[in-house]
Amino acid sequence: MSDSPRPATVVIYSGGMDSYTVLHRALREGREVHALSFDYGQRHARELEVAREVCRELGVPHQVVDITAIHGLIDASALTDSSQELPDADYAEANLKATVVPNRNMILLSLAIAKAVNIGADRVDYGAHGGDHVLYPDCRPEFVEAMNDVAGIANFEPVTLHAPYLRAGKDEILAEGLAMGLDYAMTWTCYRGEALACGRCGSCRERLSAFAANGAVDPLAYDTIGDEASSQRPDAAASSQRPDAAAEGTNDV
Ligand SMILES: [Zn+2]
């Protein structure tokens, strides 16, 4: 049985920090990883470009599925409708509800489960995490558990949903990734699709605060940086007490 194939998994991989960490985690488990990204009419394709580059470097097969045909069903969200203003502020619930794409995870998981069955993978990995629970009902444990039950009976080949960070915060995900030696310059978080991350949108701010909580400097280049992330500024880093942080503080990609 030594030539039996490695167990395979489909990783839903957006190009962001969480799924980047999940992808590497699956690789370190020795699994055969198939990355799956979705083009669902995001306002920009930057995160998909990053995802492609990472998979090319890792030698991981990567499929980008164009699901823009359903755009008309989900375009009430600020993430997919460029006519809506993106909220700049913190993750205040009222603001950020504008970034919820209706039923997104159920759609994406359903397609990922289909791919898993199609290629004989017994698992779908994705990066739902604790910090998303308030805003995104389809990142809650009860949703993931219910979808896992469905994935076990929807086909004759049962598929398990694996969300290793379901109860973890962004800080903890980052801590694990940093311990694995991952390079987060190879991730994209910003909701805006400019050449540089904006440093102001809720997603950038959450990312920066995760780096701050880990006492680490985000290797990504930023356009402007919010107050809470002032230690990210190269000038601030240079005057910080941590010389190692200053050395890494030249945000350069
Ligand atoms: Zn941003």
Boltz pocket constraint, residues with backbone or C-beta under 6 A from the ligand:
constraints:
  - pocket:
      binder: B
      contacts: [[A, 189], [A, 190], [A, 191], [A, 192], [A, 197], [A, 198], [A, 199], [A, 200], [A, 201], [A, 202], [A, 203], [A, 204], [A, 205]]
      max_distance: 6.0
